[in-house]
Amino acid sequence: MNDSTVSRRDLFRLIAAASATGALVTTPGIAAPPPLTRNFRNVLSDPDFADPAGPWEKPLVEAELATLAVLVDLILPADEHSPAASAIGVHDFLNEWAGAPYPENRDDCEILRGGLAWLNTHAFQLHGKGFTALDAARQTAILDRICDPAKSTPELAPGTRFFAKLRMLALGGYYSHSSTWKSLGYVGNTPIAGPYPGVPDEVIRILGLEGEI
């Protein structure tokens, strides 16, 4: 038995009192550290879901966003399972991505802005109009010329580089949105009644894992 006259209840009271006053139990002769006054929240990594606005400026202007809205819809149009990319704000996602204060994102911002300028110049050269002023058939025809690096020509190289980056970022933004998960076959957080059915045979076949799972 411990010979201390301090009961467990008294000890809990002391801890509670110290917590309420900001004091800490310290070794005799050593001063307690001062209470923390700084806010250690890292605005670049800790999300604030009560305020979804990003902590950095979004660099793209209205005309650039309008062009991006058309482009992402041409890449990811609406279907029976998912909405069009612009309907869930993929162009706004690209704007936020382009403004993030990281070297990779700054590089992506330059590619996006430069590519949008090239696209409009190319559209004027071909049809005397900006890209968004063209009909869908002409817009698609331009993208068909820059969507495959293997078939691109040197004069189309800036557009090809731009489209490759745009497509990758648009896909990332689109399929990270919950409204598109159904088209991927992702169920997520849905209870399964009965025994776990296991990995579908088709998936096992695609992965080449027959007989191993």
Secondary structure, 3 states (H helix, E strand, C coil): CCCCCCCHHHHHHHHHHHHHHCCCCCCCCCCCCCCCCCCCCCCCCCCCCCCCCCCCCCCCCHHHHHHHHHHHHHHCCCCCCCCCHHHHCHHHHHHHHHHCCCHHHHHHHHHHHHHHHHHHHHHHHHHCCCHHHCCHHHHHHHHHHHCCHHHCCHHHHHHHHHHHHHHHHHHHHHHCCHHHHHHHCCCCCCCCCCCCCCCCHHHHHHHCCCCCC
